[in-house]
Amino acid sequence: MNIDRLPKVRGTLTPQKLLSELTWLRVGGPADVVFQPADLDDLRDFLRALPPEVPVFPMGVGSNLIVRDGGLRAVVIRLGRGFNGIEIVDDLVRAGAAALDAHVARKAADAGLDLTFLRTIPGSIGGALCMNAGCYGTYTADHFVSAQAVLRDGSLVTLTADQLNFQYRQTDRPEGAVIVSVRFAPPKGEPEELHQRMADQLRKRDETQPTKDRSAGSTFRNPAGFSSTGLEGDVHDLKAWKVIDDAGLRGATRGGAQMSPMHSNFLINTGGASAKDLEGLGEEVRKKVYEHSGIRLHWEIMRVGEP
C-alpha cells in the first residue's frame, strides 16, 4: 500500500507499523498503515476519501487480540487522545471509544453511577461495546443507550441496541464502521460503596488471575450458560477453565506460549512467543478438550491477520 496515495490527514499515518508493539500479548506482524486520527473530523475526512476497496481494521488497545505473524493488509485505525473523553450529564455517561474501561468505571462511581462491572475488564470502551464485554453477571448491553460510529463513507451515525443485536461476547456492526463514543444509563449508587466494591473486585481478580503476565484475558468463552447459548434454563455452572483442567491442560506449553498455571483459561506469552505459538496452543487445547469431553470451546480472543 503506497502511503503517498492515501488521503492527507492531520493525525499520523505510520506505514509498516509492527502490531506486536500495540497488543497486550506482544505478538503480531506489521500493518500496511496505522492511522491515528487527530479528532472526529480528521477520521471522517479520511474515511470519506479512502478508496472503498482498501480494508479498514479499527483497533482498540489490543487487549483481546492476537495479530498473526504476517501482519494485517489493511489500514489499522487506532483512536487516541481525541477520543478518550468521559462526560456525565443527567445521570448518563458518555465515553469516548478510546476511554479505558477502568477509567469510565471510576469516574462514573465518583458521580454515584454504577458501572463497576467495567473496572476489571481490560481494554477500552469501543472494544467493550464490540465484544459486549461483561463481568460479575453484568454486560455492556445492560446499561447501553446508544453509540456513535463513523461509516466507511465518512458519515456519522447513531447506533441503537436493535441495530447492534447484542449477543454473548459479540455485536453486529456495519462493515468497516468505527465506534467513536458510547452512552450508558447506569443505576445509581453511593460513591463510597461503589469504590469499595471495585476495590474488592480488583483484589479478587489479582488473587485468581495472572494479572502480571502477558495475556489477553479469558481465552475461550464459557461453554454453557444462558448468555452463551441463548437457551432458557441454561446455567453458568460449566466454565472453560474447568474443562481445560479436566483434559489435563493447565500449564500446557508450546514455544513461548502457555495456559497459565494460575488460571487455565488464560493464554500467556511467557517471553518470546510468536502468534503461531499462541494460536497453535489454543487450537491444541480446543482439540484435546473436544476429544476428552465432547465440548467445543469457542475463542473469546479475536485472531486476525496473515500467518
Contacts in CASP RR format, 6 or more apart in sequence:
PFRMAT RR
TARGET T0000
AUTHOR 0000-0000-0000
METHOD contacts of the structure
MODEL  1
MNIDRLPKVRGTLTPQKLLSELTWLRVGGPADVVFQPADLDDLRDFLRAL
PPEVPVFPMGVGSNLIVRDGGLRAVVIRLGRGFNGIEIVDDLVRAGAAAL
DAHVARKAADAGLDLTFLRTIPGSIGGALCMNAGCYGTYTADHFVSAQAV
LRDGSLVTLTADQLNFQYRQTDRPEGAVIVSVRFAPPKGEPEELHQRMAD
QLRKRDETQPTKDRSAGSTFRNPAGFSSTGLEGDVHDLKAWKVIDDAGLR
GATRGGAQMSPMHSNFLINTGGASAKDLEGLGEEVRKKVYEHSGIRLHWE
IMRVGEP
1 15 0 8 1.000
1 32 0 8 1.000
1 33 0 8 1.000
1 54 0 8 1.000
1 73 0 8 1.000
1 75 0 8 1.000
3 13 0 8 1.000
3 15 0 8 1.000
3 33 0 8 1.000
6 13 0 8 1.000
6 33 0 8 1.000
6 46 0 8 1.000
6 50 0 8 1.000
6 75 0 8 1.000
7 45 0 8 1.000
7 46 0 8 1.000
7 49 0 8 1.000
7 50 0 8 1.000
9 35 0 8 1.000
9 37 0 8 1.000
9 38 0 8 1.000
9 42 0 8 1.000
9 45 0 8 1.000
9 46 0 8 1.000
10 37 0 8 1.000
10 38 0 8 1.000
10 39 0 8 1.000
10 42 0 8 1.000
11 35 0 8 1.000
11 36 0 8 1.000
11 37 0 8 1.000
11 38 0 8 1.000
11 42 0 8 1.000
12 34 0 8 1.000
12 35 0 8 1.000
12 36 0 8 1.000
13 33 0 8 1.000
13 34 0 8 1.000
13 35 0 8 1.000
14 33 0 8 1.000
14 34 0 8 1.000
14 35 0 8 1.000
14 36 0 8 1.000
15 32 0 8 1.000
15 33 0 8 1.000
16 30 0 8 1.000
16 31 0 8 1.000
16 32 0 8 1.000
16 33 0 8 1.000
17 30 0 8 1.000
17 31 0 8 1.000
17 33 0 8 1.000
17 34 0 8 1.000
17 76 0 8 1.000
18 28 0 8 1.000
18 29 0 8 1.000
18 30 0 8 1.000
19 28 0 8 1.000
19 29 0 8 1.000
19 30 0 8 1.000
19 31 0 8 1.000
19 34 0 8 1.000
19 59 0 8 1.000
19 67 0 8 1.000
19 71 0 8 1.000
19 72 0 8 1.000
19 76 0 8 1.000
20 26 0 8 1.000
20 27 0 8 1.000
20 28 0 8 1.000
20 29 0 8 1.000
20 67 0 8 1.000
22 34 0 8 1.000
22 59 0 8 1.000
22 61 0 8 1.000
22 62 0 8 1.000
22 78 0 8 1.000
23 62 0 8 1.000
23 65 0 8 1.000
23 66 0 8 1.000
23 67 0 8 1.000
23 216 0 8 1.000
24 61 0 8 1.000
24 62 0 8 1.000
24 63 0 8 1.000
24 65 0 8 1.000
24 122 0 8 1.000
24 214 0 8 1.000
24 215 0 8 1.000
24 216 0 8 1.000
25 65 0 8 1.000
25 66 0 8 1.000
25 214 0 8 1.000
25 215 0 8 1.000
25 216 0 8 1.000
25 267 0 8 1.000
25 269 0 8 1.000
25 273 0 8 1.000
25 275 0 8 1.000
25 278 0 8 1.000
26 214 0 8 1.000
26 269 0 8 1.000
26 271 0 8 1.000
27 66 0 8 1.000
27 67 0 8 1.000
27 69 0 8 1.000
27 269 0 8 1.000
27 273 0 8 1.000
27 274 0 8 1.000
27 275 0 8 1.000
27 278 0 8 1.000
28 66 0 8 1.000
28 67 0 8 1.000
28 68 0 8 1.000
28 69 0 8 1.000
28 70 0 8 1.000
28 71 0 8 1.000
28 275 0 8 1.000
29 67 0 8 1.000
29 68 0 8 1.000
29 69 0 8 1.000
29 70 0 8 1.000
29 71 0 8 1.000
29 72 0 8 1.000
29 275 0 8 1.000
30 70 0 8 1.000
30 71 0 8 1.000
30 72 0 8 1.000
31 57 0 8 1.000
31 71 0 8 1.000
31 72 0 8 1.000
31 74 0 8 1.000
31 75 0 8 1.000
31 76 0 8 1.000
32 72 0 8 1.000
32 73 0 8 1.000
32 74 0 8 1.000
32 75 0 8 1.000
33 75 0 8 1.000
33 76 0 8 1.000
34 75 0 8 1.000
34 76 0 8 1.000
34 77 0 8 1.000
34 78 0 8 1.000
35 46 0 8 1.000
35 75 0 8 1.000
35 76 0 8 1.000
35 77 0 8 1.000
35 78 0 8 1.000
36 78 0 8 1.000
36 79 0 8 1.000
36 80 0 8 1.000
37 43 0 8 1.000
37 46 0 8 1.000
37 77 0 8 1.000
37 79 0 8 1.000
37 82 0 8 1.000
37 83 0 8 1.000
38 82 0 8 1.000
39 82 0 8 1.000
40 82 0 8 1.000
40 83 0 8 1.000
40 150 0 8 1.000
40 156 0 8 1.000
40 180 0 8 1.000
43 77 0 8 1.000
43 79 0 8 1.000
43 150 0 8 1.000
43 154 0 8 1.000
43 178 0 8 1.000
43 180 0 8 1.000
44 150 0 8 1.000
44 154 0 8 1.000
44 155 0 8 1.000
44 156 0 8 1.000
45 154 0 8 1.000
47 56 0 8 1.000
47 150 0 8 1.000
47 151 0 8 1.000
47 152 0 8 1.000
47 153 0 8 1.000
47 154 0 8 1.000
47 178 0 8 1.000
48 153 0 8 1.000
48 154 0 8 1.000
50 56 0 8 1.000
50 75 0 8 1.000
50 152 0 8 1.000
52 152 0 8 1.000
54 74 0 8 1.000
54 75 0 8 1.000
55 73 0 8 1.000
55 74 0 8 1.000
55 75 0 8 1.000
56 74 0 8 1.000
56 75 0 8 1.000
56 77 0 8 1.000
56 152 0 8 1.000
56 176 0 8 1.000
56 178 0 8 1.000
57 72 0 8 1.000
57 74 0 8 1.000
57 75 0 8 1.000
57 76 0 8 1.000
57 77 0 8 1.000
57 304 0 8 1.000
58 76 0 8 1.000
58 77 0 8 1.000
58 79 0 8 1.000
58 176 0 8 1.000
58 177 0 8 1.000
58 178 0 8 1.000
58 179 0 8 1.000
59 65 0 8 1.000
59 76 0 8 1.000
59 77 0 8 1.000
59 78 0 8 1.000
60 78 0 8 1.000
60 79 0 8 1.000
60 97 0 8 1.000
60 98 0 8 1.000
60 123 0 8 1.000
60 124 0 8 1.000
60 126 0 8 1.000
60 127 0 8 1.000
61 98 0 8 1.000
61 100 0 8 1.000
61 122 0 8 1.000
61 123 0 8 1.000
61 124 0 8 1.000
62 123 0 8 1.000
62 216 0 8 1.000
63 122 0 8 1.000
63 123 0 8 1.000
63 124 0 8 1.000
63 216 0 8 1.000
63 217 0 8 1.000
64 122 0 8 1.000
64 123 0 8 1.000
64 127 0 8 1.000
64 131 0 8 1.000
64 216 0 8 1.000
64 217 0 8 1.000
64 300 0 8 1.000
64 301 0 8 1.000
64 302 0 8 1.000
65 216 0 8 1.000
65 301 0 8 1.000
65 302 0 8 1.000
65 303 0 8 1.000
65 304 0 8 1.000
66 216 0 8 1.000
66 275 0 8 1.000
66 278 0 8 1.000
66 279 0 8 1.000
66 301 0 8 1.000
66 302 0 8 1.000
66 303 0 8 1.000
66 304 0 8 1.000
67 275 0 8 1.000
67 304 0 8 1.000
67 305 0 8 1.000
68 275 0 8 1.000
68 276 0 8 1.000
68 279 0 8 1.000
68 303 0 8 1.000
68 304 0 8 1.000
68 305 0 8 1.000
68 306 0 8 1.000
68 307 0 8 1.000
69 274 0 8 1.000
69 275 0 8 1.000
69 276 0 8 1.000
69 307 0 8 1.000
70 275 0 8 1.000
70 305 0 8 1.000
70 306 0 8 1.000
70 307 0 8 1.000
71 305 0 8 1.000
71 306 0 8 1.000
72 304 0 8 1.000
72 305 0 8 1.000
72 306 0 8 1.000
73 305 0 8 1.000
73 306 0 8 1.000
77 178 0 8 1.000
79 96 0 8 1.000
79 97 0 8 1.000
79 98 0 8 1.000
79 124 0 8 1.000
79 178 0 8 1.000
79 180 0 8 1.000
80 98 0 8 1.000
81 98 0 8 1.000
82 98 0 8 1.000
83 96 0 8 1.000
83 97 0 8 1.000
83 98 0 8 1.000
83 99 0 8 1.000
83 180 0 8 1.000
83 181 0 8 1.000
84 96 0 8 1.000
84 98 0 8 1.000
84 99 0 8 1.000
84 100 0 8 1.000
84 103 0 8 1.000
84 124 0 8 1.000
85 95 0 8 1.000
85 96 0 8 1.000
85 98 0 8 1.000
85 99 0 8 1.000
86 93 0 8 1.000
86 94 0 8 1.000
86 95 0 8 1.000
86 96 0 8 1.000
86 99 0 8 1.000
86 103 0 8 1.000
86 104 0 8 1.000
86 107 0 8 1.000
87 93 0 8 1.000
87 94 0 8 1.000
87 95 0 8 1.000
88 94 0 8 1.000
88 107 0 8 1.000
88 108 0 8 1.000
88 111 0 8 1.000
88 113 0 8 1.000
91 113 0 8 1.000
91 185 0 8 1.000
91 186 0 8 1.000
91 188 0 8 1.000
92 145 0 8 1.000
92 183 0 8 1.000
92 184 0 8 1.000
92 185 0 8 1.000
93 104 0 8 1.000
93 107 0 8 1.000
93 108 0 8 1.000
93 111 0 8 1.000
93 113 0 8 1.000
93 115 0 8 1.000
93 183 0 8 1.000
93 184 0 8 1.000
93 185 0 8 1.000
93 186 0 8 1.000
94 181 0 8 1.000
94 182 0 8 1.000
94 183 0 8 1.000
94 184 0 8 1.000
95 104 0 8 1.000
95 125 0 8 1.000
95 181 0 8 1.000
95 182 0 8 1.000
95 183 0 8 1.000
95 184 0 8 1.000
96 125 0 8 1.000
96 126 0 8 1.000
96 180 0 8 1.000
96 181 0 8 1.000
96 182 0 8 1.000
97 124 0 8 1.000
97 125 0 8 1.000
97 126 0 8 1.000
97 127 0 8 1.000
97 129 0 8 1.000
97 178 0 8 1.000
97 179 0 8 1.000
97 180 0 8 1.000
97 181 0 8 1.000
97 182 0 8 1.000
98 124 0 8 1.000
98 125 0 8 1.000
98 126 0 8 1.000
99 124 0 8 1.000
99 125 0 8 1.000
100 123 0 8 1.000
100 124 0 8 1.000
100 125 0 8 1.000
101 118 0 8 1.000
101 119 0 8 1.000
101 121 0 8 1.000
101 122 0 8 1.000
101 123 0 8 1.000
101 124 0 8 1.000
101 125 0 8 1.000
101 128 0 8 1.000
101 133 0 8 1.000
102 118 0 8 1.000
102 119 0 8 1.000
102 120 0 8 1.000
102 121 0 8 1.000
104 115 0 8 1.000
104 118 0 8 1.000
104 125 0 8 1.000
105 115 0 8 1.000
105 116 0 8 1.000
105 117 0 8 1.000
105 118 0 8 1.000
105 119 0 8 1.000
105 198 0 8 1.000
106 119 0 8 1.000
106 195 0 8 1.000
106 198 0 8 1.000
108 114 0 8 1.000
108 115 0 8 1.000
108 184 0 8 1.000
108 186 0 8 1.000
108 194 0 8 1.000
109 115 0 8 1.000
109 116 0 8 1.000
109 191 0 8 1.000
109 194 0 8 1.000
109 195 0 8 1.000
109 198 0 8 1.000
110 191 0 8 1.000
111 191 0 8 1.000
112 188 0 8 1.000
112 189 0 8 1.000
112 190 0 8 1.000
112 191 0 8 1.000
112 194 0 8 1.000
113 186 0 8 1.000
113 187 0 8 1.000
113 188 0 8 1.000
113 189 0 8 1.000
113 194 0 8 1.000
114 186 0 8 1.000
114 187 0 8 1.000
114 188 0 8 1.000
114 189 0 8 1.000
114 194 0 8 1.000
115 143 0 8 1.000
115 184 0 8 1.000
115 186 0 8 1.000
116 136 0 8 1.000
116 194 0 8 1.000
116 197 0 8 1.000
116 198 0 8 1.000
116 201 0 8 1.000
117 134 0 8 1.000
117 135 0 8 1.000
117 136 0 8 1.000
117 137 0 8 1.000
117 138 0 8 1.000
117 139 0 8 1.000
118 128 0 8 1.000
118 133 0 8 1.000
118 135 0 8 1.000
119 198 0 8 1.000
119 201 0 8 1.000
119 202 0 8 1.000
120 135 0 8 1.000
120 198 0 8 1.000
120 201 0 8 1.000
120 202 0 8 1.000
120 205 0 8 1.000
121 128 0 8 1.000
121 133 0 8 1.000
121 134 0 8 1.000
121 135 0 8 1.000
122 216 0 8 1.000
122 217 0 8 1.000
125 181 0 8 1.000
125 182 0 8 1.000
126 179 0 8 1.000
126 182 0 8 1.000
127 133 0 8 1.000
127 179 0 8 1.000
128 134 0 8 1.000
128 140 0 8 1.000
128 182 0 8 1.000
129 140 0 8 1.000
129 144 0 8 1.000
129 147 0 8 1.000
129 164 0 8 1.000
129 171 0 8 1.000
129 179 0 8 1.000
129 182 0 8 1.000
130 170 0 8 1.000
130 171 0 8 1.000
130 173 0 8 1.000
130 179 0 8 1.000
131 140 0 8 1.000
131 169 0 8 1.000
131 170 0 8 1.000
131 171 0 8 1.000
132 139 0 8 1.000
132 140 0 8 1.000
132 141 0 8 1.000
132 166 0 8 1.000
132 167 0 8 1.000
132 168 0 8 1.000
132 169 0 8 1.000
132 170 0 8 1.000
132 171 0 8 1.000
133 139 0 8 1.000
133 140 0 8 1.000
133 169 0 8 1.000
134 140 0 8 1.000
135 201 0 8 1.000
136 201 0 8 1.000
139 166 0 8 1.000
139 227 0 8 1.000
140 166 0 8 1.000
140 182 0 8 1.000
141 161 0 8 1.000
141 166 0 8 1.000
143 184 0 8 1.000
143 185 0 8 1.000
143 186 0 8 1.000
143 187 0 8 1.000
144 161 0 8 1.000
144 164 0 8 1.000
144 166 0 8 1.000
144 182 0 8 1.000
144 183 0 8 1.000
144 184 0 8 1.000
145 183 0 8 1.000
145 184 0 8 1.000
145 185 0 8 1.000
146 158 0 8 1.000
146 159 0 8 1.000
146 160 0 8 1.000
146 182 0 8 1.000
146 183 0 8 1.000
147 158 0 8 1.000
147 159 0 8 1.000
147 164 0 8 1.000
147 179 0 8 1.000
147 181 0 8 1.000
147 182 0 8 1.000
147 183 0 8 1.000
148 156 0 8 1.000
148 157 0 8 1.000
148 158 0 8 1.000
148 159 0 8 1.000
148 179 0 8 1.000
148 180 0 8 1.000
148 181 0 8 1.000
148 182 0 8 1.000
149 156 0 8 1.000
149 157 0 8 1.000
149 159 0 8 1.000
149 173 0 8 1.000
149 174 0 8 1.000
149 177 0 8 1.000
149 178 0 8 1.000
149 179 0 8 1.000
149 180 0 8 1.000
150 156 0 8 1.000
150 157 0 8 1.000
150 177 0 8 1.000
150 178 0 8 1.000
150 180 0 8 1.000
151 157 0 8 1.000
151 174 0 8 1.000
151 176 0 8 1.000
151 177 0 8 1.000
152 174 0 8 1.000
152 175 0 8 1.000
152 176 0 8 1.000
152 177 0 8 1.000
156 180 0 8 1.000
157 174 0 8 1.000
157 177 0 8 1.000
159 173 0 8 1.000
159 177 0 8 1.000
159 179 0 8 1.000
163 172 0 8 1.000
164 171 0 8 1.000
164 172 0 8 1.000
164 173 0 8 1.000
165 171 0 8 1.000
165 172 0 8 1.000
168 221 0 8 1.000
168 227 0 8 1.000
168 228 0 8 1.000
168 230 0 8 1.000
169 221 0 8 1.000
169 228 0 8 1.000
169 300 0 8 1.000
173 179 0 8 1.000
205 211 0 8 1.000
208 262 0 8 1.000
208 263 0 8 1.000
209 217 0 8 1.000
209 262 0 8 1.000
209 263 0 8 1.000
209 266 0 8 1.000
210 260 0 8 1.000
210 262 0 8 1.000
210 263 0 8 1.000
210 266 0 8 1.000
210 268 0 8 1.000
213 260 0 8 1.000
213 266 0 8 1.000
213 268 0 8 1.000
213 269 0 8 1.000
213 270 0 8 1.000
214 268 0 8 1.000
214 269 0 8 1.000
214 270 0 8 1.000
214 271 0 8 1.000
215 260 0 8 1.000
215 266 0 8 1.000
215 267 0 8 1.000
215 268 0 8 1.000
215 269 0 8 1.000
216 267 0 8 1.000
216 301 0 8 1.000
217 266 0 8 1.000
217 300 0 8 1.000
217 301 0 8 1.000
218 240 0 8 1.000
218 265 0 8 1.000
218 266 0 8 1.000
218 300 0 8 1.000
218 301 0 8 1.000
219 240 0 8 1.000
219 259 0 8 1.000
219 265 0 8 1.000
219 266 0 8 1.000
219 267 0 8 1.000
219 282 0 8 1.000
219 285 0 8 1.000
219 299 0 8 1.000
219 300 0 8 1.000
219 301 0 8 1.000
220 240 0 8 1.000
220 244 0 8 1.000
220 265 0 8 1.000
220 285 0 8 1.000
220 286 0 8 1.000
220 297 0 8 1.000
220 298 0 8 1.000
220 299 0 8 1.000
220 300 0 8 1.000
221 228 0 8 1.000
221 240 0 8 1.000
221 297 0 8 1.000
221 298 0 8 1.000
221 299 0 8 1.000
221 300 0 8 1.000
222 228 0 8 1.000
222 236 0 8 1.000
222 238 0 8 1.000
222 239 0 8 1.000
222 240 0 8 1.000
223 238 0 8 1.000
223 240 0 8 1.000
223 243 0 8 1.000
223 295 0 8 1.000
223 296 0 8 1.000
223 297 0 8 1.000
223 298 0 8 1.000
224 234 0 8 1.000
224 235 0 8 1.000
224 236 0 8 1.000
224 237 0 8 1.000
224 238 0 8 1.000
225 234 0 8 1.000
225 235 0 8 1.000
225 236 0 8 1.000
225 237 0 8 1.000
225 238 0 8 1.000
226 232 0 8 1.000
226 233 0 8 1.000
226 234 0 8 1.000
226 235 0 8 1.000
226 236 0 8 1.000
228 234 0 8 1.000
238 295 0 8 1.000
239 265 0 8 1.000
240 265 0 8 1.000
240 297 0 8 1.000
241 263 0 8 1.000
241 264 0 8 1.000
241 265 0 8 1.000
243 289 0 8 1.000
243 292 0 8 1.000
243 293 0 8 1.000
243 295 0 8 1.000
243 297 0 8 1.000
244 250 0 8 1.000
244 259 0 8 1.000
244 264 0 8 1.000
244 265 0 8 1.000
244 285 0 8 1.000
244 289 0 8 1.000
244 297 0 8 1.000
245 264 0 8 1.000
246 292 0 8 1.000
246 293 0 8 1.000
247 285 0 8 1.000
247 288 0 8 1.000
247 289 0 8 1.000
247 291 0 8 1.000
247 292 0 8 1.000
247 293 0 8 1.000
248 288 0 8 1.000
248 292 0 8 1.000
249 259 0 8 1.000
249 264 0 8 1.000
249 285 0 8 1.000
249 288 0 8 1.000
249 289 0 8 1.000
250 259 0 8 1.000
250 260 0 8 1.000
250 261 0 8 1.000
250 264 0 8 1.000
251 258 0 8 1.000
251 259 0 8 1.000
251 260 0 8 1.000
251 261 0 8 1.000
251 264 0 8 1.000
252 258 0 8 1.000
252 259 0 8 1.000
252 281 0 8 1.000
252 284 0 8 1.000
252 285 0 8 1.000
253 259 0 8 1.000
253 270 0 8 1.000
253 281 0 8 1.000
254 277 0 8 1.000
254 280 0 8 1.000
254 281 0 8 1.000
254 284 0 8 1.000
255 273 0 8 1.000
255 274 0 8 1.000
255 277 0 8 1.000
255 281 0 8 1.000
256 269 0 8 1.000
256 270 0 8 1.000
256 271 0 8 1.000
256 272 0 8 1.000
256 273 0 8 1.000
256 274 0 8 1.000
256 277 0 8 1.000
257 267 0 8 1.000
257 268 0 8 1.000
257 269 0 8 1.000
257 270 0 8 1.000
257 273 0 8 1.000
257 277 0 8 1.000
257 278 0 8 1.000
257 280 0 8 1.000
257 281 0 8 1.000
257 282 0 8 1.000
258 267 0 8 1.000
258 268 0 8 1.000
258 270 0 8 1.000
258 281 0 8 1.000
259 265 0 8 1.000
259 266 0 8 1.000
259 267 0 8 1.000
259 268 0 8 1.000
259 281 0 8 1.000
259 282 0 8 1.000
259 285 0 8 1.000
260 266 0 8 1.000
260 267 0 8 1.000
260 268 0 8 1.000
267 278 0 8 1.000
267 281 0 8 1.000
267 282 0 8 1.000
267 301 0 8 1.000
269 278 0 8 1.000
275 303 0 8 1.000
276 307 0 8 1.000
279 303 0 8 1.000
282 299 0 8 1.000
285 297 0 8 1.000
286 296 0 8 1.000
286 297 0 8 1.000
289 295 0 8 1.000
289 296 0 8 1.000
289 297 0 8 1.000
290 296 0 8 1.000
290 297 0 8 1.000
END
